């Protein structure tokens, strides 16, 4: 009996110690949860519209607080987190830019959807130089892209706005026309569109602004209004195979023909800009054009046709089947209000992104930083030491932030903060969200 009691005593103490530690941990978690809950209860602004919120410990993988985290919200550009993750899984070191074969004295090439091809900021010219320097006759073969020039659910009346460029298999110069000028002088790039500018003295009042006809590349600009100093406007051009070839020939300073030929499996690949650079350029300024075109580049990795819908289906089945809720994901950029995603899905995705990159310094360099870079630069006070890294998403009545927050106690948390159907000024909502995230940074 004495031996049994002696053996039982350490065991009982061990059990008691484990129980105390467990209960202490639970009490700490509940205390943390109540702190976050109070932040929302004390905010009048966050009570007037649907709000979804999830906060998780990134290292422990444990949810700290949820507020309607299982409800679906329009994500806007938070959708780019999905496009970003797909790029981490599917892209090689550099972006596949062109597929090609050489037959006799001809070089026949196909597009991959590469957004970096002569893109204004990325300035990808490796594939361009390959075409320029070839001694063979050039022929572009269209037809790989099988989708529409707009994504599902896009607002057609935004056709004149820079952020809604059309989707094509061989985009050139962002698929945008850039209009610049001072006083009375107007300049257009690419120069091929110079003759598309139409001076209209009667149709405009107010500020200087050019407007493209919906179905063709005719751009009207006011004749009675002077250009403001350092004027710049970007307008998506109406795409088409003939225009693509003409733009390419004009830029290459050599002839480019059109041929209709199915791309063989053996077609070689020319690569362009480093993939990491393209992903960063999509995320920091929230570039819709890059996001949409990347879906085509992803499709190029597993099939001969280029289709964003098919790319999304492939990505969801192969890489995202473990999400807690099945997202309705229809485009790469989040321009569509048909996209619907839950905050807890985004929390899971943020964990997957962190694991895939496996280097937080690198991860944070690819995302907007609160108070310092990208779309989060003005959302938090200016700083050289950001504590928030993530992605914003905005449409009319929609403003979201999802990403990572570093706390003063040394924790790295992931969060998804989604606001839909609000009518208050977005500037006020941003301040309230910053207040909540800053409080988490300071107190957890």
N, C-alpha and C positions, 0 to 999 in steps of 0.2 A: 504493500500500500504506500509506504513512504517513497519507494522508487517511482511509483506512478505519479504521485503528487509532485515529486521533484521534476519529472519529465514534463508534466502538464504546466507547471508554473511559467517557464520561459515561453511556452507556446501561447499561453493565455496573454502574457505580456505583449508578445508579438502581435497577436490578433488585436489587442487593445490599441497598440501603437498605430497599426495600419488603419484601424477604424477612425482614430483621432485625425490622422493625416487626411483620410478620405473625406471626413466630415468638414475639416478645415478647408480643403479644396473646394468642396461644394458650397460652403458658406462664402468663400471668396468669389466664386463664379456668380452666385446669386447677388452679392453686393455689386459686382461689376455690372450685371444685367440691370439692376435697379437704377444705377447711375445713368446708363444710356437711356433707359425708359423715361427718366425724369427730364432729360434733355428734350425729348419729343413732347411730353406732357406740358412743359413750360413754354412751348413755342406756339403762339396763336397762329402764325403764318403757316405752319405745317399741318394745321387742322382743317384747312379749307379745301383740300383737294386730295386725291389718292396719293399716298406715299408708301413706297416699299423700301425697306432697309434691312440689310444683313451685315453683321460684323463678326469676323472670325479670327481666331489666332492662327496665323499662317503656318507656324512651326508645329504646333500641336494638332492642327487640322480640326479644331474644335470650335463650334459655333458659340459665340458669346451672347449675341442678341439678334432677334428677328422681329420685324414688324411687317406683316403681310408679305413675307419673303417668298411665299409660295404662290403669290398672285402674279398674273402676267401684266407687264407694262410695255408700252412702246419704248424701245431702247434708244432710238435715234442713233447717233454715232458710237454709242456703246457697242453697237453691232461690230464695229471694227476690231474689237477684242477677239471675236470669233475668226474674222479674216486674218488677224495677226497670228493667232495660234495655228491656223491652217498653214500659214507660210512657214512657221517654225518646223512643222512636220513634213511639208512637201517640197520646199524649195532647196535646190543645191546652193553652193556658196555664192553663185552669181545667177542673175535672172536669165533664163532662156529667152532669147530675143527673136531669132529667126530660125526657121528650119529650111534646109536647102538641098538641092541635088545639082550636080554638074553633068550636062549631057552635050557632048561635042563642044561647040563654041558658045553654049548657053549656060547661064546660071539661073535656075528657077528657084524662087523662094516663097515661103509661106509665113504669115504672121503667127505669133503666139499670144498676142494681146499685151506684150511688154509695155508697161506705162513709162519706162525710163528711156525709151527710144526718142532722143532729142527733146526730152522733157526739160522745161525751162530751168528748174533748180538742180535736178540731178545731172543734167547735161550728159546723158549717156550717149557716147558716140562710137563705141567699139564696133557695134553691128553696122552702123552707118559707114564707118571707114572700111569695113569689109566689103560692102557693096561698092563704095566709091573707088576702091583700089583694084577691084576685080578687072581682069582683062577680057572677060567674057561679056556677051550680051545679057542684059538683065531682063528677067520676066517675073512679074508678080502674079501668083496664082491665088485668087480670092476664093472664098466659100467655106473656110473652116469654121467661121463663127455662125452659129445657128440660132442666136437669140435676137431680141429686138434692140433698137438703139437706145431704149430706156429700160430700166428695171421695173419689176412689178410694183404697182402702186405709187409710182413717182408722180409728182405734181407737174403736169404738162405746162402750166402757166409759168413755171420757173425756167422755161427753155432759154431765156435770154440771160440767165445768171451764171456766172463763172463756175459755180459749184455743181452744175448739172451738165457736164460735157457728155456727149453721146459715147456709147460703147462700141468699139470696133476691134477687129482682129489685128490691125496694124495702125495703132494710133501714132500721130505725128505732132510734136510740139503741144502736148497736153490736149489736143483736139480743141484748141482755143484760138480765137483771133484777139490780138492785143492792139488796142487803140491808144495811142499816146499823143501828146501835143502841148503846145503853149500858145495862148492867144488864138490866132486864126489858123495856125498850121496844124494839120492832122496827119499823123503817121500811122501806118498799118503794118502789122506783122502777123503771119507771113505775107510777103509782098504780093503774092498771087491774089490777095483779096483787095488790093488797091482799087481796082475797078468796080468793086462791089459796094463802095461807099456812095450813098445818094444824099445830096444836100436837099433838105426839105425845109423851106422857109415858113410854111404855114402850119405844119402839124405839131409843132412843139412850143411849149412855154416853160418858163422856170429854168431849172438848171440844165446844163449840157449833159446829154445822155444819148447813146446810140442804141437803136432797137433793130434787131434782125427780123425779117419776115419769117414766119414759122416754118414754112416748107422749103425755103431756098435762101441762099447766101446773098441777100440784098439787105444792106444795113443803112438805115435812115438816121441822119443826124441833123440837129437843128442848124439852120442857116443864119438865124438872127441872134444867136447867143454865142458869146465868146467863150473859148475854152478857159477853164480855171488854170492857174499855174500848176505845172507838173501833173497834168491830167493823165490818168490811166484807167482804162476799162477793159475787161476781158469778157468776151462773148463766145459761147460755144458755136462752132460752125456746123452746118448741116453736112454730115459725112456721106461718103459714097465711094465706090471703087475708082471711078474715073478721077475724082478729086484727090484721093489718096495717091494715085500714081502720078498725077500732075504735080502735087506738092513734093513728092519724093524726087521726081526728075528735076524740078526747079532747084531743089536744095543740093542734089548730087551734081548738078550741072552735066547731066548725061541722060540719054534716053532710057526709059523704062517701059517695057511692053506688058501686056496683059495676056495670060494664058490660063486656060481652065484645065487643070490637071489634078487628079486626086493625089494627095501626098503619100508617098510610099513609106512603109514602116522604117526603111533604111535611111530616110532623110537625116542628114547631119544637123547639128545644132550649133549656132553661134550665140555666145553668152555676152551679156552687157554689163550692167552695174552690179556691184556686190549686193546680195539680197538683204543683208542687214541694213545697208544704207537706204534701200527702198522701203523697207518696213518702218524705219525711223521716220522717213519723210511722209509716210502715210499717217503715222500716229501723232507726231508733234503738231502739225497744222491741221490735222484731221482732213486729209485730202481725199475727197470722194472719188475723184477720177482714178487715183492709184488703187484704191480699194476695189472698185468695180473691175478694173483691168486685171488685177491680180487673180481674181476668180478664173479668168480665162487662162492665165498662166498656169494655175493649178490644174485645170482641165487638161492642158497640154501634157502634164506629167503622167496621165494615165489613160488618155484616149486620143483619137485623131481629131475629133470635132472639139470646138471651143464653145462651151455653154456654161454660164454661171449657175443656173439652176441644177444642172447635172453635177457640177463641182460641189455645190452645197450638199446635195444628197449623198455624194461619195464621202465627204468629210464627216457628215453626221453619222453615217453608218460605220465608218472605219475608226473614228477618233472620239466621237462625242456620245456614244451610246450609254455611257455611265452617268450622264447628267441626271439630277433628281427629277427634273421636269423636261419634257420634250419641247424644245423651243420651236416657234414658227419663225424660221429664218429664210428670207426671200431675196436679199441682195447683199452686196459686200460692204456698202457704205453706211446703211441706216437711213437713207433718204426716204425709204418706204415706211408708211404707217402700218403696213401689213406685218412688219416684224413684231413679234411679241416674245418677251423673254422674262423670266423670273429673276429676282435678286439672288436667290440661292443658287440658281444656275450659274450666274456670273461669279459668285464666290467660289464655286467648284472649278470654273474655268480659270480663275486667277491662280488657284493652287496648281492647276495643270501647267499653266504658263511658267510659273516659278520653278516647277520641277523640270520642265523641258529645257529651260535656259541654264538652270543650276548655277547661276552666278548673279547675285542681286545687284552688284555694281553695274554689270552689263545690262541687266533687265531694266533698271531705273534709267539708264542712259537712252533707252529706246522709247521712253514714255514722257509725256509732258510732266513737268515738275512744278508744284505749287509755288507761286511767287517768283518763278524763274524762267521757265520755258514753255513753249507751245500754248495750247488752249487753257492751261491752268495758270499761266503767268499772271493774269489779272484777277484770278479767282481767289488768290490769297495774298497777304502782304508781301512786298518785295523782299527777297532774302537770298543770301548766298548758300544757305543751308536748308534746303527744302525738307519738309517732313511728309509731304503727300506726293505720290506719283501715280498717275492713272489716266483715265480717258473720260472726257466729257461727252455729252450727247445732247443736242438741242434742236428742236423744231418748235413751231408755234404751239405754246401750251405744254411743252415737254422740256425738262432740263434734268439731266442725270450726271452723276459722277460715280465711277467705279475704279478701284485701284488698291493702292497700298498706303498705309499710314504708319509712320515710325513714331513710337511713343517715347516719352522722357525716361521711362523705366526700362528702355531697351527692348521692347517687344516690337515685332513686326506683325501688323494686323492687315487683313484684307477687308474691304468694304464695298458694298454696292448701295447707292443712295439714289432712288428713282422717284421722280415727280412727274405726274401726268395731269392734264386737264386743269391747269391752274390759270387764273386770269390776272393775278398780281404781277407787277413788273418783275422781269427775270433778274434784274440787278438786286432787288430786295431778297429774292429767293437764294441767290448766290451767297449773299452775306449771311443768311441764316444757316445755310449748309456749311459754310466756312466756320461759323461759330460752333456748330456741332462737332465737326471733324477736329477743329483745334482743341476743343475740350477733351476729346478722346486722346489726342496727342499729349496733352498736359497731365492727364489724370490716370492713365492706365499703364 
